[in-house]
Amino acid sequence: MAIITVLITILLVVSALVLIGTVLLQPGESSGLGSIAGGAETFFGKNKAKSMEGKLALATKISAGVFTVCALLIATLA
């Protein structure tokens, strides 16, 4: 049981570091007054999933999920 706890703790720390890194690498979402009239919805905005921003957003979601699951497992095992 101690080995599982150590492995989950290591995974928790790694996912926390990845989460911090991906959040810090993401650009800001402030688009100024252009967002009022829908100016942010351009051709490049529709293909956001294939860009670096989309990959960072996906990595953030995955690492947040792994972090949450690991934190809950650590809480139940301890």
C-alpha positions as CSV (number, residue, x, y, z in Angstrom):
1,M,0.0,0.0,0.0
2,A,2.9,2.4,0.7
3,I,4.2,1.9,-2.9
4,I,0.9,2.9,-4.4
5,T,0.8,6.0,-2.2
6,V,4.3,7.0,-3.2
7,L,3.5,6.5,-6.9
8,I,0.3,8.5,-6.7
9,T,2.2,11.3,-4.8
10,I,4.8,11.4,-7.5
11,L,2.1,11.6,-10.2
12,L,0.4,14.3,-8.2
13,V,3.6,16.4,-8.1
14,V,4.3,15.9,-11.8
15,S,0.8,16.8,-12.8
16,A,1.0,19.9,-10.6
17,L,4.2,21.1,-12.3
18,V,2.7,20.4,-15.7
19,L,-0.4,22.3,-14.8
20,I,1.6,25.3,-13.6
21,G,3.7,25.3,-16.7
22,T,0.8,25.0,-19.1
23,V,-1.2,27.8,-17.4
24,L,1.8,30.1,-17.5
25,L,2.5,29.5,-21.1
26,Q,-1.0,30.3,-22.3
27,P,-1.5,33.8,-23.8
28,G,-4.0,36.2,-22.3
29,E,-7.6,36.2,-23.5
30,S,-8.1,40.0,-23.5
31,S,-9.2,41.0,-27.0
32,G,-10.3,44.5,-26.2
33,L,-13.4,46.0,-27.8
34,G,-13.3,43.6,-30.7
35,S,-14.9,40.9,-28.7
36,I,-18.1,43.1,-28.3
37,A,-18.9,42.9,-32.0
38,G,-17.7,39.3,-32.4
39,G,-14.3,40.3,-33.9
40,A,-12.6,37.4,-32.1
41,E,-14.5,34.9,-34.2
42,T,-12.3,34.8,-37.3
43,F,-10.9,32.0,-39.4
44,F,-8.0,31.5,-37.1
45,G,-10.3,31.4,-34.1
46,K,-12.1,28.4,-35.6
47,N,-9.0,26.3,-36.0
48,K,-7.8,26.9,-32.5
49,A,-7.6,23.2,-31.6
50,K,-4.8,22.6,-34.0
51,S,-2.7,25.6,-32.8
52,M,-0.3,25.7,-30.0
53,E,-2.9,27.5,-27.9
54,G,-5.3,24.6,-28.4
55,K,-2.7,22.0,-27.4
56,L,-1.8,24.0,-24.3
57,A,-5.5,24.2,-23.4
58,L,-5.9,20.4,-23.8
59,A,-2.8,19.7,-21.8
60,T,-4.1,22.0,-19.0
61,K,-7.4,20.1,-18.9
62,I,-5.7,16.7,-18.8
63,S,-3.2,17.7,-16.1
64,A,-6.0,19.3,-14.1
65,G,-8.0,16.1,-14.3
66,V,-5.0,13.9,-13.3
67,F,-4.2,16.3,-10.4
68,T,-7.8,16.1,-9.1
69,V,-8.0,12.3,-9.3
70,C,-4.6,11.9,-7.6
71,A,-5.5,14.4,-4.9
72,L,-8.8,12.5,-4.2
73,L,-6.9,9.1,-4.2
74,I,-4.3,10.4,-1.8
75,A,-7.1,11.8,0.5
76,T,-8.9,8.4,0.5
77,L,-5.8,6.3,1.0
78,A,-4.4,8.4,3.9
